[in-house]
């Protein structure tokens, strides 16, 4: 009765300690590719193997010379705290046997027809398991996980010793032991691992095998088993999770998204260029761009106003001597300095409008003629630069016409990169070459 109460208390104590030490499964507060990931951290396992009185730590002499291997079995409940660290409650039962006892009297020798048979009624231990590696590059679920472990446990064991035909029974006693071990796990499926290990259990008792030589006893357990992760199958198991493989996968997804975004941007840019070319074209040849032409389809040779509509009366042509003053040149010079376009486009920025308005007023007031010459640097193809320089000159003409200037007195040409005024080998030189020249006459 006392033994059963002790066993129950031991199991409850271990599980209670585990509940206090183990936090609940990760509960993410963010979602999406870069949010916190949710993992399966609880697992259970069962195993079976061979119990032996021989261990890898045997000295020159041991209590029994010959081990008789026998079946052992057990299981565990595990909580993974970190990818490399977990705590588990282990359970083990079986028999440990050996023959040819050491003669404790006189010269050390082993006695024939002697042996022991110890039964582990039950044992429970709390062990820490440290994963040495998580080997997987292309798969988020690791295939190979070597580990080491160690902890402390409590057991109830008892058995028989014999010498010849005389058998001596040993009552069950409860004692502490320290389990240490090593092994590896193989991930065979998501949340399922094969477990192979070798443990050595150091018993805090010199009579575990019934022979008291003054040294604590020990026994080994080589085992194979299977582990199952608990929780949703959609979540990866924390101990198997390869962050390197996950990073590779997320980088590939991000790269694909960037390529798709770039393709969409290029398509939009091509559509904008086509729209701009149509708007800035002059289908009826009256000198007014389609975008500003309020009377499209004007017959050839008809004199039109700034909006592209025919004049009611033919404008009187008065020939007079054209005198261009320094003040006139200053108006044009300021317009050139303040002229700015959107990057890579022929769209005039609003900050250029005030000085262009003064040029338009000058053309209207003094009936000057104006040549607009667009230039670029040598960056990009020749065809693109010729088109851009021409488009920018036409854009300035269109704006001046919209402000009342006579379109027949404004000429717009584009020279591309063919007339540089500075070296294209420097950023400063290329900036100087990107310009629209105004020539009054």
C-alpha positions, 0 to 999 in steps of 0.5 A, spaced: 500 500 500 505 504 501 509 503 495 503 504 491 502 511 494 509 513 493 509 511 486 502 515 485 505 521 488 512 521 484 508 521 478 503 527 480 510 531 482 513 530 476 507 532 471 506 538 476 513 540 475 512 539 468 506 543 468 509 549 472 516 549 468 512 548 461 509 555 458 503 554 453 504 553 446 506 559 442 500 564 441 502 569 435 500 576 435 502 577 428 500 573 422 503 573 415 510 571 412 514 575 417 509 574 423 511 570 429 510 562 427 506 558 431 509 551 433 507 544 436 511 544 442 508 538 446 510 530 444 509 523 446 513 517 445 514 510 446 520 506 446 523 499 447 530 496 447 535 492 451 537 493 459 544 491 461 548 491 467 554 493 462 555 500 461 560 504 457 563 506 464 565 500 467 571 500 470 577 494 471 572 490 476 564 490 476 559 487 481 558 481 476 562 479 470 557 477 465 551 481 463 544 478 461 541 482 456 533 483 457 527 487 455 526 494 457 520 498 455 518 505 457 515 512 454 515 519 455 512 526 455 516 532 452 515 539 452 520 543 447 522 550 450 527 552 445 529 549 438 535 546 441 532 544 448 526 540 451 524 537 458 521 531 458 518 526 463 521 519 462 518 512 464 521 506 464 520 498 466 524 492 465 529 487 468 536 487 469 540 481 470 547 479 471 551 472 472 558 471 476 558 475 482 565 478 484 567 475 491 568 481 496 572 477 500 580 475 499 583 476 492 578 479 487 575 474 483 568 472 479 564 466 482 561 461 478 553 459 479 552 466 481 547 472 479 542 477 480 535 478 477 533 485 479 526 488 476 524 495 475 517 495 478 517 503 475 521 509 474 520 516 473 525 521 471 525 529 469 530 530 463 533 535 459 534 534 452 539 538 448 539 538 440 546 538 438 544 540 431 538 540 426 540 538 420 536 540 414 537 545 408 532 545 403 526 542 408 523 545 414 522 539 417 529 536 419 531 529 417 536 528 422 537 531 430 543 528 434 542 529 442 544 528 449 540 528 455 541 528 462 536 529 469 534 526 475 529 520 477 526 516 482 525 508 481 522 502 485 526 496 484 527 489 487 529 482 485 533 476 487 540 474 487 543 466 487 549 462 489 548 455 486 541 453 488 540 458 494 536 464 492 535 470 496 530 475 495 530 482 496 524 487 497 522 492 493 526 499 495 525 506 492 531 510 490 534 516 486 538 515 480 541 520 474 540 518 467 544 520 462 544 519 454 545 520 447 542 519 441 538 521 434 532 522 431 530 521 424 524 525 421 520 520 417 514 525 416 511 532 419 510 531 426 513 523 426 520 521 428 524 515 429 528 515 436 534 511 437 538 512 443 543 509 449 542 511 456 546 510 462 542 510 469 547 511 475 543 509 481 544 512 488 544 505 491 550 500 492 544 494 493 541 495 486 544 488 484 543 485 490 551 485 491 554 491 496 561 492 494 560 499 497 560 503 490 553 505 487 550 501 481 549 503 474 545 499 468 544 501 461 538 501 456 539 501 448 533 503 445 529 505 439 522 508 439 517 513 435 515 520 437 508 523 435 508 531 436 501 533 439 497 539 436 495 541 429 498 538 423 498 545 420 504 547 425 511 545 424 514 541 430 519 546 434 525 541 435 525 539 427 524 546 425 529 549 420 530 556 420 535 556 414 530 552 410 524 557 412 529 563 410 531 560 403 523 559 402 521 566 404 527 569 400 524 566 394 517 568 395 519 575 396 524 575 390 518 572 385 513 578 388 519 583 386 519 580 379 512 581 378 512 588 381 517 590 376 514 587 370 507 591 372 511 597 373 514 596 366 507 595 363 504 601 366 510 605 364 509 603 357 502 604 357 504 611 360 509 613 354 503 611 349 498 615 352 503 621 352 505 620 345 498 620 343 496 626 347 503 630 345 502 628 337 499 633 332 494 629 328 491 635 324 498 639 323 496 646 326 502 646 331 497 645 337 498 638 340 492 634 341 492 635 348 491 642 348 487 642 341 480 644 342 478 644 334 481 637 332 481 636 324 483 643 322 484 643 315 491 644 312 493 652 311 488 654 316 491 659 321 489 657 328 489 661 335 493 658 341 487 653 342 488 650 335 481 653 333 481 657 326 482 665 327 475 669 325 479 674 321 486 673 318 491 676 323 495 682 320 502 681 318 506 687 320 513 686 319 518 690 323 525 690 326 526 685 331 530 688 337 532 683 343 534 687 349 538 684 355 531 684 359 528 679 354 534 675 354 534 675 362 527 672 362 529 667 357 535 665 361 531 665 368 526 660 364 531 655 362 534 655 369 528 654 373 525 649 367 525 642 370 521 635 368 519 629 372 525 624 372 525 620 365 519 624 362 517 630 358 512 632 364 514 639 366 514 640 374 509 646 376 515 650 379 517 652 372 510 655 370 512 662 373 518 663 369 515 660 363 509 664 363 513 670 363 516 667 356 509 666 354 507 674 355 514 676 352 512 672 346 505 675 345 507 682 347 513 683 342 511 678 337 518 674 338 519 667 334 522 662 339 526 656 337 526 650 343 532 645 342 531 639 347 538 635 349 540 629 353 546 626 356 548 619 353 545 615 358 540 610 355 539 608 347 540 613 342 532 612 340 530 613 347 534 620 348 532 623 341 525 621 343 525 624 350 529 631 347 524 632 342 518 630 347 520 635 352 521 641 347 514 639 344 512 640 352 515 647 353 512 649 346 505 646 348 505 650 355 507 656 351 501 656 346 496 654 352 498 661 355 497 665 348 503 664 344 503 663 337 504 656 335 507 658 328 512 662 331 515 657 336 519 651 333 521 645 337 526 640 335 530 634 339 538 633 338 538 627 343 545 627 346 549 629 339 550 636 342 553 636 349 556 642 352 560 638 357 563 631 358 558 625 359 563 622 364 561 626 370 555 626 373 556 634 373 557 634 366 551 629 364 547 634 368 549 640 364 547 636 358 540 635 360 537 641 358 532 645 353 535 651 350 531 657 348 533 662 342 529 668 341 529 671 334 
